[in-house]
Amino acid sequence: MSDAVADAAGGPEAAEAAGAPGTEPEAEGEAQVQADAETGDAKEASPTAGLPLRPALEAVLMVVDEPVTAAHLAKVLDRRPREITDALRELSDEYTVQGRGFDLRHVAGGWRFYTRAAYAPAVEGFVLDGQQSRLTQAALETLAVVAYRQPVSRSRVSAVRGVNCDGVMRTLLQRGLIEEAGTEDGTGAILYRTTNYFLERMGLRGLDELPELAPFLPDAAAVEGESQEGVPSFDVDDDT
């Protein structure tokens, strides 16, 4: 009887000595609470996860100042890139069907809102207030040479056009339509190429969508006739 009383008096110490659970369930409970808290923190770290996808895309695209890729949108909104691409295409089709004044286009490798072409006069009237700011014919010709021959040096552009193009090239640089693209081997001349802004303004996804030049070139007989009449001619494929 005295032994039983002694064992009972041992209480927690006797239980611990005998290998009883003791405080282990308590420790496991604390660990579980901590794990749940960490999981909750992880969920809170992604506030976009619970947002409806299409309205979230519209909200982001309203504030971008250049085309944004589906991969970037997927990272921001914590979604799969394929899910983002499908939603963007659905939105674009929906705007077209509804005849909205704006359009969602895939241009220059990314997506962005644009005003629909049919409503260009209204936009021009508001933004330009009757004032037009267009590229000159010389600037357009120079830009075309850069677009089709890039990367190309200023001297090469001048040779193709037959006039000095330094001033026009500076204008195109200032407008963000062309940019420097390294230097030419041997001569060290600065090379130029078109920018993403050029693609955006032209409505192209890439340079491979530039129209073929052949339909706009004169036939060989016409060129040969002009050359024989003493009109200076040059070979645009000659890099010397």
Backbone bond lengths (Angstrom), bond angles and torsions (degrees), N, CA, C in turn:
res aa  C-N    CA-C-N  psi(-1)  N-CA   C-N-CA  omega(-1)  CA-C   N-CA-C  phi
1 M - - - 1.459 - - 1.505 110.62 -
2 S 1.361 115.38 -43.41 1.460 119.67 178.43 1.509 111.28 -63.27
3 D 1.368 116.98 -34.76 1.475 120.32 177.76 1.518 110.68 -64.94
4 A 1.346 117.32 -40.84 1.463 120.71 179.53 1.501 111.13 -64.02
5 V 1.362 115.66 -40.80 1.451 119.27 178.22 1.507 111.07 -64.54
6 A 1.335 115.05 -38.32 1.472 119.16 179.84 1.515 110.70 -65.18
7 D 1.368 116.06 -41.63 1.468 118.95 178.62 1.511 111.39 -63.00
8 A 1.352 114.29 -41.41 1.463 117.86 179.38 1.503 111.13 -65.58
9 A 1.322 116.03 -37.53 1.458 120.00 179.61 1.510 111.67 -66.51
10 G 1.374 116.04 -25.07 1.476 118.85 180.00 1.498 111.83 -63.76
11 G 1.336 119.52 -30.42 1.473 125.10 175.54 1.512 112.68 53.46
12 P 1.334 117.32 -131.64 1.467 122.91 -176.31 1.509 113.06 -60.44
13 E 1.325 116.28 -33.86 1.464 118.78 -178.94 1.512 110.42 -63.61
14 A 1.336 116.67 -43.53 1.463 120.22 178.92 1.513 110.02 -64.97
15 A 1.338 116.81 -40.16 1.472 119.83 179.70 1.508 110.75 -63.67
16 E 1.333 118.02 -42.23 1.463 121.46 179.90 1.507 110.55 -64.95
17 A 1.375 115.83 -40.52 1.456 120.24 179.85 1.513 110.79 -64.87
18 A 1.317 116.44 -32.28 1.463 120.33 -178.85 1.509 112.83 -84.33
19 G 1.327 118.56 0.40 1.463 121.80 178.89 1.499 112.97 81.51
20 A 1.338 119.30 21.12 1.454 122.53 178.15 1.520 109.88 -69.07
21 P 1.329 118.92 162.02 1.466 121.92 -176.29 1.502 114.29 -52.94
22 G 1.310 118.88 -37.20 1.460 121.28 177.76 1.522 111.56 56.34
23 T 1.360 117.21 -121.64 1.457 122.06 -175.12 1.522 113.19 -98.17
24 E 1.344 118.92 4.32 1.462 120.88 -176.74 1.536 113.13 -61.27
25 P 1.322 120.22 -44.35 1.473 118.96 177.57 1.509 111.86 -58.88
26 E 1.330 116.17 -34.48 1.440 120.46 179.53 1.538 109.94 -65.08
27 A 1.341 116.56 -42.64 1.462 121.60 179.37 1.524 110.84 -65.10
28 E 1.341 116.26 -40.91 1.459 119.73 178.71 1.526 110.88 -63.59
29 G 1.347 115.04 -38.50 1.453 118.72 178.72 1.512 111.90 -63.51
30 E 1.328 116.41 -41.16 1.461 120.36 178.51 1.522 111.09 -64.50
31 A 1.345 115.50 -40.35 1.470 119.57 179.05 1.524 111.07 -62.81
32 Q 1.350 115.61 -39.55 1.461 119.54 -179.93 1.522 111.40 -66.72
33 V 1.351 114.91 -40.74 1.462 119.30 177.88 1.518 110.80 -61.48
34 Q 1.349 115.99 -41.72 1.467 120.24 179.62 1.526 110.80 -64.90
35 A 1.362 115.81 -41.62 1.470 119.55 179.20 1.515 110.97 -63.29
36 D 1.347 116.28 -41.05 1.463 119.78 178.34 1.522 111.28 -63.63
37 A 1.340 115.10 -38.39 1.461 119.41 179.56 1.512 110.85 -64.78
38 E 1.360 116.45 -41.20 1.462 120.32 179.18 1.519 111.03 -65.20
39 T 1.343 116.06 -38.97 1.466 119.93 177.35 1.516 110.46 -63.78
40 G 1.329 115.97 -40.87 1.457 119.94 177.81 1.506 111.95 -63.16
41 D 1.346 117.06 -39.32 1.461 121.03 177.67 1.511 110.80 -63.38
42 A 1.365 116.44 -39.28 1.469 120.19 -179.57 1.518 110.53 -63.78
43 K 1.366 115.08 -39.34 1.460 118.00 179.31 1.519 111.02 -68.00
44 E 1.320 116.64 -38.17 1.457 120.24 179.99 1.526 111.59 -68.21
45 A 1.357 116.99 -23.41 1.464 120.55 -178.27 1.530 111.62 -71.72
46 S 1.339 118.53 -11.39 1.463 121.68 179.83 1.527 108.90 -121.46
47 P 1.325 118.19 77.64 1.468 121.65 -175.77 1.523 113.80 -67.31
48 T 1.348 117.46 -16.01 1.472 119.72 -178.10 1.519 112.66 -87.22
49 A 1.341 116.81 -9.93 1.462 119.65 -172.88 1.526 112.44 -61.15
50 G 1.328 117.66 -35.29 1.456 119.66 -176.42 1.513 114.77 -92.36
51 L 1.332 117.89 2.22 1.465 120.53 -177.82 1.525 111.45 -79.05
52 P 1.332 118.91 144.63 1.470 121.06 172.70 1.527 109.28 -59.53
53 L 1.320 116.87 133.95 1.461 120.38 -169.97 1.526 113.53 -65.87
54 R 1.306 118.23 -51.87 1.464 119.91 -172.76 1.536 112.61 -64.41
55 P 1.339 119.75 -45.58 1.468 118.28 175.31 1.527 112.70 -62.29
56 A 1.337 116.87 -34.03 1.464 120.03 178.77 1.530 110.36 -65.53
57 L 1.329 116.33 -41.16 1.461 120.44 177.50 1.527 110.63 -62.28
58 E 1.313 116.77 -44.21 1.463 120.38 179.77 1.521 111.03 -61.22
59 A 1.322 116.77 -40.94 1.463 120.80 -178.80 1.525 111.05 -63.73
60 V 1.333 116.72 -42.60 1.469 120.58 -179.45 1.525 110.36 -68.73
61 L 1.327 116.69 -45.01 1.461 120.63 -176.80 1.525 112.61 -66.50
62 M 1.318 117.07 -20.64 1.456 120.11 178.48 1.530 112.22 -69.30
63 V 1.341 117.33 -22.07 1.466 119.81 -174.10 1.529 113.54 -110.39
64 V 1.333 118.74 -2.52 1.465 119.69 -179.28 1.529 109.65 -76.34
65 D 1.330 116.59 146.60 1.457 120.30 178.59 1.516 112.46 -109.13
66 E 1.337 116.37 5.54 1.467 121.56 174.26 1.521 107.69 -156.46
67 P 1.333 118.20 158.89 1.464 120.03 -178.15 1.526 111.65 -55.34
68 V 1.336 116.53 136.49 1.464 122.01 -178.24 1.521 108.76 -116.03
69 T 1.326 117.00 138.60 1.457 121.42 -175.27 1.524 111.56 -76.40
70 A 1.323 115.35 157.77 1.466 120.76 177.48 1.525 110.21 -64.33
71 A 1.327 117.55 -34.38 1.459 121.14 179.47 1.528 110.94 -63.53
72 H 1.334 116.85 -40.99 1.463 120.63 178.61 1.525 110.71 -66.34
73 L 1.320 116.63 -42.82 1.460 120.62 178.11 1.526 110.98 -63.17
74 A 1.334 116.34 -38.34 1.467 120.25 178.95 1.526 110.81 -62.93
75 K 1.324 116.57 -39.16 1.464 120.70 179.33 1.526 110.94 -67.67
76 V 1.328 116.31 -42.92 1.468 120.69 -178.29 1.528 111.38 -66.47
77 L 1.330 116.65 -40.58 1.463 121.18 -174.61 1.523 113.05 -96.94
78 D 1.337 116.76 3.67 1.470 121.58 176.39 1.531 111.27 57.57
79 R 1.338 115.33 48.87 1.465 121.50 177.79 1.521 109.66 -130.09
80 R 1.321 115.81 169.43 1.455 120.74 176.78 1.528 109.72 -76.21
81 P 1.340 118.91 141.58 1.469 121.31 -179.58 1.524 112.76 -55.73
82 R 1.340 117.09 -38.57 1.467 119.48 -179.24 1.522 110.18 -64.11
83 E 1.329 116.99 -38.84 1.456 121.63 179.08 1.524 110.42 -63.73
84 I 1.335 115.76 -39.19 1.461 120.95 178.76 1.523 110.81 -65.66
85 T 1.325 116.89 -46.70 1.464 121.53 -178.72 1.526 111.24 -60.56
86 D 1.322 116.54 -44.59 1.470 120.11 179.56 1.527 110.78 -62.08
87 A 1.335 116.59 -42.55 1.467 120.07 -179.23 1.524 111.15 -65.98
88 L 1.321 117.71 -38.36 1.463 121.51 179.20 1.528 110.54 -64.38
89 R 1.308 116.81 -43.23 1.459 119.94 179.18 1.528 111.30 -65.62
90 E 1.324 116.25 -38.66 1.461 119.38 177.60 1.527 111.13 -63.62
91 L 1.331 116.56 -41.80 1.460 120.46 177.86 1.523 111.21 -62.66
92 S 1.343 116.27 -43.96 1.458 120.67 -179.52 1.525 110.76 -60.86
93 D 1.340 116.46 -44.98 1.468 120.56 179.15 1.524 111.03 -64.80
94 E 1.323 115.73 -38.99 1.470 120.26 -179.11 1.520 111.02 -64.30
95 Y 1.341 117.74 -42.40 1.461 120.95 179.53 1.529 110.80 -63.72
96 T 1.336 115.98 -37.34 1.460 119.96 -179.90 1.523 110.94 -67.65
97 V 1.322 116.47 -45.20 1.460 121.11 -179.80 1.522 110.72 -62.62
98 Q 1.320 116.96 -39.13 1.458 121.49 -178.53 1.532 112.87 -78.47
99 G 1.339 116.87 -9.67 1.457 120.41 179.97 1.517 113.36 68.34
100 R 1.331 116.73 35.22 1.465 120.24 -179.67 1.525 111.16 -64.49
101 G 1.324 116.58 157.28 1.464 120.69 179.03 1.513 112.79 -77.27
102 F 1.332 116.48 -8.57 1.461 121.01 176.59 1.521 109.54 -119.77
103 D 1.322 114.64 164.54 1.458 121.32 -175.59 1.522 108.19 -137.63
104 L 1.317 117.06 148.49 1.466 122.73 175.11 1.518 107.11 -108.18
105 R 1.337 115.58 113.37 1.466 119.84 -174.17 1.525 111.93 -120.06
106 H 1.348 113.93 152.00 1.465 121.31 172.81 1.522 107.15 -97.70
107 V 1.335 116.46 103.74 1.461 122.67 -174.13 1.527 109.30 -135.10
108 A 1.335 116.51 140.01 1.467 122.01 176.20 1.526 112.14 54.71
109 G 1.316 116.45 37.45 1.459 120.97 175.77 1.513 115.32 83.15
110 G 1.335 118.14 0.93 1.460 120.25 -178.28 1.511 112.26 -144.58
111 W 1.327 116.04 -177.50 1.464 122.71 -177.53 1.523 110.33 -114.31
112 R 1.350 115.02 142.87 1.459 119.58 178.96 1.529 109.36 -161.71
113 F 1.342 115.76 153.08 1.456 120.78 175.13 1.528 110.07 -77.79
114 Y 1.335 115.64 140.80 1.461 122.62 175.31 1.526 108.19 -136.67
115 T 1.330 115.47 153.47 1.458 117.80 172.46 1.528 108.03 -72.80
116 R 1.307 116.11 144.35 1.462 120.05 -178.99 1.528 109.77 -71.52
117 A 1.327 115.40 141.42 1.463 121.35 -173.54 1.531 112.55 -56.44
118 A 1.323 116.93 -33.35 1.461 120.37 -177.92 1.524 112.56 -62.65
119 Y 1.340 116.41 -22.09 1.459 120.01 -177.23 1.529 112.33 -107.40
120 A 1.329 116.22 17.85 1.466 120.91 179.20 1.531 112.61 -57.97
121 P 1.333 119.83 -41.67 1.468 119.05 179.31 1.523 113.35 -58.14
122 A 1.326 117.21 -38.46 1.467 120.32 179.46 1.514 111.02 -66.48
123 V 1.334 116.29 -41.64 1.464 120.67 -179.40 1.528 110.22 -68.10
124 E 1.331 116.74 -44.06 1.464 120.49 179.61 1.526 110.74 -61.70
125 G 1.332 116.71 -40.18 1.453 119.86 179.94 1.523 111.87 -63.06
126 F 1.335 116.87 -34.74 1.457 120.52 -179.16 1.525 112.18 -79.88
127 V 1.339 116.39 -46.19 1.469 120.88 -174.75 1.522 112.13 -77.18
128 L 1.327 116.25 -46.66 1.463 119.87 -174.74 1.520 112.92 -88.61
129 D 1.317 116.83 -20.44 1.467 121.36 -179.45 1.522 111.03 52.44
130 G 1.331 116.07 44.98 1.455 121.34 177.47 1.511 115.12 85.30
131 Q 1.340 118.40 -6.89 1.464 120.92 -179.19 1.523 109.07 -99.01
132 Q 1.299 115.70 129.54 1.449 121.05 -179.63 1.532 110.38 -102.28
133 S 1.302 115.79 139.17 1.463 121.03 176.87 1.521 107.68 -126.94
134 R 1.307 115.98 89.97 1.456 121.21 -175.33 1.524 110.80 -113.76
135 L 1.321 115.48 157.91 1.454 120.70 174.48 1.525 109.13 -74.18
136 T 1.316 115.65 142.80 1.460 120.03 176.42 1.523 109.71 -70.77
137 Q 1.329 116.01 167.27 1.456 120.19 177.55 1.517 111.10 -60.03
138 A 1.347 116.12 -39.90 1.471 120.13 178.94 1.519 110.88 -62.46
139 A 1.339 116.90 -41.09 1.457 120.66 -179.94 1.525 111.11 -66.36
140 L 1.328 116.54 -40.45 1.461 120.39 178.74 1.524 111.20 -63.80
141 E 1.330 116.71 -42.42 1.464 120.47 179.40 1.521 110.49 -64.82
142 T 1.334 116.63 -42.55 1.463 120.60 179.56 1.518 110.70 -64.47
143 L 1.323 116.52 -42.57 1.459 121.00 178.56 1.524 111.17 -62.11
144 A 1.328 116.48 -37.65 1.464 120.48 178.73 1.527 111.00 -64.74
145 V 1.336 116.80 -40.05 1.466 120.10 178.77 1.523 110.28 -63.06
146 V 1.325 116.26 -44.85 1.469 119.79 179.26 1.525 110.40 -62.34
147 A 1.332 116.57 -43.45 1.457 120.81 -176.77 1.527 112.08 -61.19
148 Y 1.334 116.50 -41.40 1.465 119.86 -175.05 1.526 113.71 -90.19
149 R 1.340 117.60 -18.57 1.464 119.57 -177.50 1.530 113.36 -112.60
150 Q 1.306 118.50 2.41 1.466 121.68 -173.75 1.533 113.00 -61.93
151 P 1.360 114.89 148.87 1.472 127.37 -7.38 1.526 110.35 -74.34
152 V 1.321 116.00 140.80 1.460 120.43 -173.52 1.522 109.70 -141.85
153 S 1.337 116.37 148.12 1.464 121.13 -179.56 1.527 110.77 -87.14
154 R 1.333 115.59 164.08 1.473 119.94 178.44 1.526 110.63 -61.87
155 S 1.319 116.43 -41.06 1.465 118.84 -177.83 1.519 111.37 -64.17
156 R 1.336 116.19 -34.86 1.462 119.57 179.63 1.530 110.35 -70.32
157 V 1.338 115.95 -40.02 1.464 119.80 177.40 1.526 109.85 -61.87
158 S 1.345 116.63 -42.70 1.465 121.02 178.98 1.518 110.89 -63.53
159 A 1.347 116.55 -37.64 1.467 120.21 179.76 1.521 111.06 -66.16
160 V 1.328 116.35 -40.50 1.463 119.92 -179.98 1.521 111.08 -66.22
161 R 1.344 116.91 -41.98 1.466 120.68 -178.13 1.527 112.75 -82.33
162 G 1.328 117.36 -20.47 1.458 120.14 179.28 1.510 113.93 83.00
163 V 1.335 118.27 8.03 1.465 123.12 177.80 1.522 109.03 -140.93
164 N 1.328 116.49 162.18 1.455 120.77 177.59 1.542 109.42 -70.28
165 C 1.322 116.00 128.37 1.472 120.29 -174.63 1.527 113.14 -113.83
166 D 1.327 117.88 13.24 1.462 120.12 -175.46 1.537 111.92 -58.40
167 G 1.317 117.08 -46.80 1.456 120.48 -178.66 1.514 112.30 -63.90
168 V 1.328 116.41 -42.41 1.462 120.78 -179.91 1.529 110.55 -66.58
169 M 1.327 116.62 -38.31 1.465 120.49 178.53 1.523 110.61 -62.40
170 R 1.337 116.21 -39.76 1.471 119.47 177.77 1.532 110.83 -62.90
171 T 1.324 116.30 -38.57 1.466 120.22 178.31 1.521 111.09 -63.34
172 L 1.326 116.54 -43.85 1.462 120.96 179.62 1.523 111.15 -65.35
173 L 1.335 116.58 -35.58 1.466 120.71 176.19 1.523 110.76 -64.77
174 Q 1.324 116.46 -45.26 1.458 121.28 -178.76 1.520 111.96 -63.43
175 R 1.313 116.62 -33.16 1.474 120.65 -179.95 1.518 112.45 -84.13
176 G 1.328 117.31 -2.23 1.455 120.69 176.45 1.508 114.99 76.85
177 L 1.341 117.07 16.46 1.467 120.53 -178.70 1.524 112.05 -86.08
178 I 1.331 117.76 -25.06 1.452 122.00 175.77 1.527 108.68 -131.93
179 E 1.333 116.07 164.63 1.456 121.42 179.62 1.525 109.61 -150.61
180 E 1.321 116.29 164.16 1.458 120.93 178.70 1.524 109.67 -71.57
181 A 1.334 115.09 145.35 1.473 120.33 -176.66 1.521 110.81 -137.14
182 G 1.346 116.51 47.56 1.454 119.83 179.09 1.519 112.54 89.36
183 T 1.324 116.13 -163.74 1.469 121.85 -178.90 1.520 110.85 -125.20
184 E 1.306 114.96 157.74 1.466 121.72 -178.60 1.515 110.37 -81.51
185 D 1.316 116.94 135.02 1.458 121.02 177.64 1.525 110.07 -63.13
186 G 1.318 115.78 136.46 1.462 120.19 177.71 1.511 112.88 92.01
187 T 1.335 117.46 -57.21 1.462 120.31 -176.87 1.522 113.13 -90.34
188 G 1.322 117.39 -26.89 1.462 120.96 -176.77 1.517 113.48 76.38
189 A 1.332 117.35 7.73 1.468 121.08 179.93 1.522 110.10 -67.54
190 I 1.336 116.14 144.68 1.458 121.24 179.25 1.531 109.85 -71.05
191 L 1.305 115.79 134.03 1.465 121.57 177.91 1.529 110.06 -100.33
192 Y 1.318 115.44 152.50 1.467 120.94 -177.88 1.523 110.39 -128.81
193 R 1.322 114.15 151.45 1.467 121.61 176.74 1.523 108.88 -143.87
194 T 1.322 116.25 165.70 1.462 120.11 177.51 1.531 109.75 -77.61
195 T 1.329 116.37 160.71 1.461 122.11 -177.11 1.524 110.95 -105.81
196 N 1.339 115.20 174.45 1.466 119.84 173.86 1.525 110.66 -65.01
197 Y 1.328 115.87 -29.51 1.468 119.47 177.84 1.529 110.04 -64.30
198 F 1.329 116.48 -36.68 1.467 121.36 175.53 1.528 109.90 -59.99
199 L 1.345 116.61 -47.19 1.465 120.58 179.45 1.529 110.32 -61.46
200 E 1.332 114.59 -41.27 1.460 119.43 -179.30 1.529 111.25 -62.96
201 R 1.343 116.23 -45.67 1.460 120.04 -179.02 1.525 111.70 -67.55
202 M 1.325 116.62 -30.88 1.462 120.83 179.60 1.531 112.35 -85.16
203 G 1.352 116.86 -10.55 1.459 120.33 -178.91 1.512 113.28 72.33
204 L 1.339 116.67 33.51 1.464 121.82 -177.63 1.523 110.36 -109.24
205 R 1.344 116.00 144.66 1.462 119.78 174.22 1.520 111.51 -80.33
206 G 1.336 116.47 -27.76 1.454 121.36 179.84 1.517 110.35 -166.05
207 L 1.334 116.44 171.60 1.464 121.03 -178.33 1.526 112.21 -65.31
208 D 1.330 116.47 -22.65 1.471 118.91 179.43 1.527 112.01 -66.96
209 E 1.346 116.88 -11.70 1.462 120.00 178.63 1.531 112.46 -92.96
210 L 1.335 117.42 1.72 1.460 119.53 174.35 1.529 108.79 -61.76
211 P 1.320 118.45 139.22 1.471 119.81 -179.47 1.523 111.71 -65.95
212 E 1.313 115.86 153.34 1.465 121.06 177.63 1.523 109.50 -65.57
213 L 1.341 115.69 143.59 1.456 120.77 -178.68 1.527 112.91 -81.01
214 A 1.328 116.42 -26.75 1.460 120.47 -172.41 1.530 114.24 -50.07
215 P 1.337 119.79 -45.28 1.473 119.13 -178.02 1.527 113.79 -63.38
216 F 1.338 117.22 -18.72 1.462 120.19 -176.86 1.528 113.13 -99.16
217 L 1.336 116.91 -2.91 1.464 120.55 -178.25 1.522 110.62 -93.59
218 P 1.345 117.49 146.34 1.474 120.10 176.15 1.519 110.27 -69.88
219 D 1.339 115.68 155.53 1.472 117.54 179.97 1.519 110.46 -72.90
220 A 1.313 115.68 164.94 1.464 121.59 -174.77 1.523 111.83 -60.61
221 A 1.336 117.46 -37.35 1.464 120.46 -177.78 1.521 110.88 -63.88
222 A 1.329 116.95 -40.59 1.460 120.66 -179.66 1.519 110.91 -65.87
223 V 1.339 115.90 -42.79 1.465 119.85 179.47 1.517 110.49 -64.05
224 E 1.341 117.11 -42.17 1.468 121.32 -179.66 1.524 110.61 -64.56
225 G 1.339 117.25 -39.88 1.460 121.09 178.96 1.511 111.60 -62.61
226 E 1.331 117.41 -43.01 1.457 121.09 179.46 1.516 110.36 -64.66
227 S 1.337 116.54 -38.59 1.461 120.07 -179.13 1.520 111.01 -65.06
228 Q 1.324 116.12 -39.52 1.457 119.97 -179.57 1.524 111.72 -69.43
229 E 1.313 118.20 -25.42 1.454 121.72 178.84 1.522 112.48 -81.37
230 G 1.341 115.84 3.53 1.456 118.99 176.46 1.504 114.85 93.73
231 V 1.348 117.55 5.83 1.457 120.11 177.45 1.516 108.60 -76.86
232 P 1.336 119.09 127.48 1.467 120.61 -179.95 1.516 110.88 -57.77
233 S 1.329 116.59 139.42 1.458 121.59 177.77 1.521 108.12 -135.75
234 F 1.314 116.07 163.59 1.463 120.56 179.33 1.516 108.54 -151.83
235 D 1.316 113.61 157.58 1.461 121.11 -179.71 1.525 107.40 -94.80
236 V 1.341 119.00 113.81 1.456 121.89 -175.67 1.523 112.21 -69.80
237 D 1.338 117.81 -11.79 1.459 119.86 178.80 1.511 112.64 -96.12
238 D 1.346 116.73 2.33 1.456 120.81 -179.47 1.524 108.20 -87.19
239 D 1.322 118.99 118.64 1.467 123.04 -177.41 1.519 113.22 -89.97
240 T 1.333 118.31 8.63 1.455 118.63 179.93 1.508 110.20 -84.27
